Amino acid sequence: MRRVAKASSRSAAAVPQTLAGLLEQRVEDLRGFLRRALRTWDVDAIHQARVTTRRLKAAVDLLRPLLPDEPVREFSRALRKLRRTLGPLRDVDVMLQHLDEVRGPAARGAGAGWVTGRLHERRTELRRDAARTLTPRKALARLEAWVDLEHEVRDAQSTAGPLLARVAPAQVRAFAARADRVAAGPDAGPVDHANPPDASPDDVHELRVAGKLLRYTLELAEPLGHEVPRSVAKEFKALQDALGLWHDYVVLTQEMLRMAIDGQLASRHPGLFGAVQELSRMCWKRSERHLEQFRKLWNERGAALSERVAAAFAAPCAAPAEGVNREGAAPGGGANGEEVGDSQPTHDVTN
């Protein structure tokens, strides 16, 4: 009862006073999502739990130079294990939802029916595995790692604001550079796809990951004394929604083709193979439309949006909440490079 009352009182406040208060609220929310997700397989709870682990990861990664290694490592490990269970469950849920949207003529219907059947089988297996390896009690126990980290986050409040003021503009620049390249489309010039670097500048998936990291980082601005216009979050969400739908349909396209090949449909059921191919092409076209929507939005608003974010961190941040201080603490010199690097595959927020 005490925990429920605590969460309710927090929800009445528009914004937590401190970063630790915000993260404590998110940990508490995550507990509730996990109970629903792992007891009833509620689709929305699975989604919200997964997103909350990403938001917490973005915050911990930002604060990493200011925090002791061991509690950070333990809490990060707990979040990673939760994401690895929730991620595949959410992916199947999303694919099934989009398949319902693309059912059409009989040929596509046959292909959609076959793919849907395979995905339902996979979801059953994933739920069975999750029920065996991650019970609600075990999932909640992993979040106890937050207890050792919370007071460290409170102590880091005063130095976290200046750190964010350096990290966020760097993330904006990295995102904008990628977005400019992707938004330019075929006119961007040649890219050596035969020998790509670790993260090609026109890699749309990397752009999507960088956008998630940036959005979650900007959510930390207000409790750290920076004022980011509310319209920024709204516009970033529109950009991210377009990239998210692009990604959803790309994943669905790749997955249905993979299942068709693994099932040897071309040689055993050629008619069905053709139906799955037709369906996959339709999904790919949808993904391209959403990517084009991102290009349109970015070309119209991207430059101004980047300037507004940078301006929000140009002024000194407000004083930290009263009584919150970290004496003798100083931001780590490598924070900029580390946080920009978080948009790379080794720190993929999709994991």
C-alpha positions in Angstrom: 0.0 0.0 0.0 2.8 2.4 0.8 4.4 1.9 -2.7 1.1 2.6 -4.4 0.5 5.8 -2.5 4.0 6.9 -3.3 3.5 6.4 -7.0 0.1 8.2 -6.9 1.6 11.3 -5.1 4.3 11.5 -7.8 1.9 11.4 -10.6 0.2 14.5 -9.2 3.3 16.5 -9.7 3.9 17.8 -13.2 7.6 17.3 -13.2 9.8 15.7 -10.5 12.1 18.3 -8.8 15.3 16.3 -9.4 16.7 13.8 -11.8 16.7 11.1 -9.1 13.0 11.8 -8.5 12.3 11.3 -12.2 14.2 8.1 -12.5 12.7 6.7 -9.3 9.3 7.4 -10.8 10.3 5.5 -13.9 11.6 2.5 -11.9 8.3 2.4 -10.1 6.4 2.6 -13.3 8.5 -0.2 -14.7 7.6 -2.4 -11.8 4.0 -2.0 -12.6 4.5 -2.6 -16.3 6.5 -5.8 -15.6 3.8 -7.2 -13.4 1.2 -6.8 -16.2 3.5 -7.9 -19.0 4.8 -11.1 -17.4 1.5 -12.2 -15.8 -1.0 -11.5 -18.6 1.2 -10.8 -21.6 -0.5 -7.4 -22.0 0.7 -6.0 -25.3 0.7 -2.4 -24.1 2.5 -3.3 -20.9 5.2 -5.1 -22.8 5.7 -2.0 -25.0 5.7 0.4 -22.1 8.1 -1.8 -20.0 10.5 -2.0 -22.9 10.5 1.8 -23.6 11.0 2.5 -19.9 14.1 0.4 -19.8 15.5 2.4 -22.7 14.7 5.7 -21.0 16.5 4.5 -17.9 19.4 3.3 -19.9 19.8 6.7 -21.6 19.8 8.4 -18.2 22.4 6.1 -16.7 24.6 6.3 -19.8 24.5 10.1 -19.5 25.5 10.0 -15.8 28.1 7.3 -16.2 31.1 9.6 -15.8 29.7 10.9 -12.5 28.7 7.5 -10.9 30.6 4.6 -9.3 31.2 1.8 -11.6 29.7 -1.1 -9.7 26.1 0.1 -9.1 26.0 1.4 -12.6 27.1 -2.0 -13.9 24.6 -3.9 -11.8 21.6 -1.7 -12.8 22.6 -1.6 -16.4 22.9 -5.4 -16.4 19.4 -5.7 -14.9 17.9 -3.4 -17.6 19.7 -5.2 -20.4 18.3 -8.6 -19.3 14.8 -7.2 -19.2 15.2 -5.7 -22.7 16.5 -9.0 -24.1 13.3 -10.8 -22.9 10.8 -8.0 -23.7 12.3 -7.1 -27.1 11.5 -10.2 -29.1 8.0 -10.3 -27.5 7.3 -6.7 -28.6 8.7 -7.3 -32.0 6.3 -10.2 -32.7 3.4 -8.1 -31.3 4.2 -5.3 -33.7 4.5 -7.6 -36.7 1.2 -9.1 -36.0 -0.4 -5.7 -35.6 0.9 -4.5 -39.0 -0.1 -7.7 -40.7 -3.7 -7.0 -39.7 -3.3 -3.7 -41.5 -2.1 -5.1 -44.8 -4.5 -8.0 -45.4 -6.1 -7.6 -48.9 -6.9 -9.6 -51.9 -7.0 -13.4 -51.7 -3.4 -13.9 -52.7 -2.1 -11.5 -50.1 -4.6 -13.0 -47.6 -3.1 -16.4 -48.1 0.4 -15.1 -47.6 -0.7 -13.1 -44.5 -2.4 -16.1 -43.1 0.7 -18.2 -43.4 3.0 -15.6 -41.9 0.5 -14.9 -39.1 0.4 -18.5 -38.2 4.2 -18.7 -38.0 4.4 -15.6 -35.9 1.7 -16.9 -33.4 3.8 -20.0 -33.0 6.9 -17.9 -32.3 5.0 -15.7 -29.8 3.8 -18.9 -28.0 7.4 -20.1 -27.7 8.7 -16.8 -26.6 6.1 -16.5 -23.9 6.8 -20.0 -22.7 10.5 -19.3 -22.5 9.9 -16.0 -20.7 7.6 -17.6 -18.2 10.3 -20.1 -17.4 13.3 -17.8 -17.2 11.8 -14.4 -16.0 9.0 -14.7 -13.5 7.4 -11.4 -12.3 9.2 -12.0 -8.9 12.6 -12.4 -10.6 12.1 -9.4 -12.8 11.2 -7.2 -9.8 14.1 -8.5 -7.9 16.5 -7.4 -10.6 15.3 -3.8 -10.2 16.5 -3.8 -6.6 19.8 -2.8 -8.2 18.3 0.7 -8.4 18.5 1.0 -4.6 22.3 1.2 -4.6 22.3 3.7 -7.5 19.6 6.1 -6.4 21.6 8.0 -3.8 24.5 8.3 -6.2 22.2 9.9 -8.7 21.0 12.3 -6.1 24.6 13.3 -5.3 25.3 13.8 -9.0 22.5 16.3 -9.6 24.6 19.5 -9.5 27.2 18.3 -11.9 24.8 16.5 -14.2 23.3 19.7 -15.6 26.6 21.0 -17.0 27.4 17.5 -18.3 24.1 17.4 -20.2 24.8 20.9 -21.6 27.8 19.4 -23.3 26.4 16.1 -24.3 23.1 17.1 -25.7 24.4 19.5 -28.4 26.9 16.9 -29.5 24.1 14.4 -29.9 22.0 16.9 -31.8 24.9 17.5 -34.2 25.5 13.8 -34.7 21.8 13.2 -35.4 21.5 16.2 -37.7 24.5 15.1 -39.8 22.9 11.6 -40.3 19.5 13.1 -40.9 20.8 15.4 -43.6 22.4 12.5 -45.4 19.3 10.3 -45.2 16.9 13.2 -46.1 19.0 13.9 -49.2 18.1 10.5 -50.5 19.6 9.3 -53.8 21.0 12.8 -54.4 23.3 12.6 -51.4 26.2 11.3 -53.6 28.0 8.0 -53.7 28.6 5.9 -50.7 31.0 2.9 -50.8 28.6 0.2 -49.8 31.1 -2.5 -50.7 33.4 -1.3 -48.0 31.2 0.6 -45.5 32.5 2.0 -42.2 31.2 0.7 -38.9 28.3 3.1 -39.2 27.7 4.5 -42.7 26.4 8.1 -42.7 23.3 7.0 -44.7 22.4 4.1 -42.5 18.7 4.7 -41.6 18.7 2.2 -38.7 21.6 4.1 -37.1 19.8 7.3 -37.6 16.7 5.9 -35.9 18.8 4.7 -32.9 20.5 8.1 -32.6 17.1 9.7 -32.7 15.9 7.6 -29.8 18.9 8.3 -27.7 18.6 12.1 -28.4 14.9 12.1 -27.5 15.4 10.2 -24.3 18.4 12.5 -23.3 16.3 15.6 -23.9 13.7 14.3 -21.6 16.3 14.8 -18.8 16.7 18.5 -19.4 14.0 20.0 -17.2 15.0 18.2 -13.9 18.6 19.3 -14.6 17.7 23.0 -15.0 17.5 23.3 -18.8 14.4 24.5 -20.6 13.7 22.8 -23.9 10.6 24.1 -25.7 7.7 21.6 -25.5 7.3 21.9 -29.3 10.8 20.3 -29.7 9.6 17.0 -28.1 6.5 17.1 -30.3 8.5 17.6 -33.5 11.1 15.0 -32.6 8.2 12.5 -31.9 6.8 13.1 -35.4 10.3 12.4 -36.9 10.7 9.3 -34.7 7.3 8.0 -35.5 8.1 8.1 -39.2 11.4 6.3 -38.7 9.7 3.8 -36.3 7.0 2.9 -38.9 9.7 2.6 -41.5 11.6 0.2 -39.2 8.5 -1.8 -38.4 7.7 -2.6 -42.0 11.3 -3.2 -42.9 11.6 -5.8 -40.1 8.3 -7.4 -41.1 9.4 -7.5 -44.8 12.7 -9.2 -43.9 11.1 -11.6 -41.4 8.4 -12.9 -43.7 11.0 -13.5 -46.5 13.3 -15.3 -44.0 10.4 -17.5 -42.8 9.5 -18.3 -46.4 13.0 -19.3 -47.3 13.5 -21.4 -44.1 10.2 -23.1 -44.8 11.4 -23.9 -48.4 8.1 -22.5 -49.8 9.6 -21.8 -53.2 10.1 -25.5 -53.9 7.3 -27.0 -51.8 4.4 -24.5 -52.1 5.3 -22.1 -55.0 1.9 -20.4 -55.0 2.1 -19.6 -51.3 5.7 -18.4 -51.8 4.5 -16.0 -54.5 1.8 -14.7 -52.1 4.4 -14.1 -49.4 6.6 -12.3 -51.8 3.7 -10.1 -52.9 2.9 -9.3 -49.3 6.6 -8.6 -48.5 6.8 -6.2 -51.4 3.7 -4.4 -50.3 5.2 -4.0 -46.8 8.5 -2.7 -48.2 6.6 -0.1 -50.2 4.9 1.0 -47.0 8.3 1.3 -45.3 9.5 3.5 -48.1 6.5 5.8 -47.8 7.3 6.3 -44.1 10.9 7.0 -44.9 9.8 9.6 -47.4 7.6 11.2 -44.8 10.7 11.5 -42.5 12.7 13.1 -45.4 9.9 15.6 -45.9 9.6 16.5 -42.3 13.4 16.8 -41.8 13.9 19.0 -44.9 11.1 21.3 -43.7 11.9 21.5 -40.0 15.3 19.9 -39.3 17.6 22.9 -39.4 15.3 25.1 -37.2 14.7 22.2 -34.8 18.5 21.6 -34.3 19.0 25.3 -33.7 16.3 25.4 -31.1 17.7 22.4 -29.2 21.2 23.9 -29.3 19.9 27.2 -28.0 18.3 25.5 -25.1 21.7 24.4 -23.8 23.6 27.6 -24.6 22.5 29.4 -21.5 23.7 28.4 -18.0 21.4 25.9 -16.4 19.2 26.7 -13.4 20.5 26.0 -9.9 19.9 22.4 -8.8 17.2 21.5 -6.4 17.9 22.7 -2.8 19.9 20.3 -0.7 21.2 18.4 -3.7 25.0 18.6 -4.2 28.0 16.5 -5.2 31.0 18.0 -3.6 34.2 17.7 -5.4 32.6 16.0 -8.4 33.5 17.0 -11.9 32.1 15.7 -15.2 34.3 13.2 -17.0 36.2 14.5 -19.9 35.2 11.7 -22.2 31.5 12.2 -21.9 30.9 13.8 -25.3 32.5 11.0 -27.2 30.9 8.3 -25.1 27.4 9.7 -25.5 27.7 10.3 -29.2 29.0 6.8 -29.5 25.8 5.5 -27.8 24.1 5.9 -31.2 26.4 3.2 -32.5 25.5 -0.5 -32.6 27.3 -1.3 -29.4 24.9 0.9 -27.5 21.8 0.2 -29.6 18.7 1.3 -27.6 16.8 -1.3 -29.4 18.6 -4.0 -27.3 
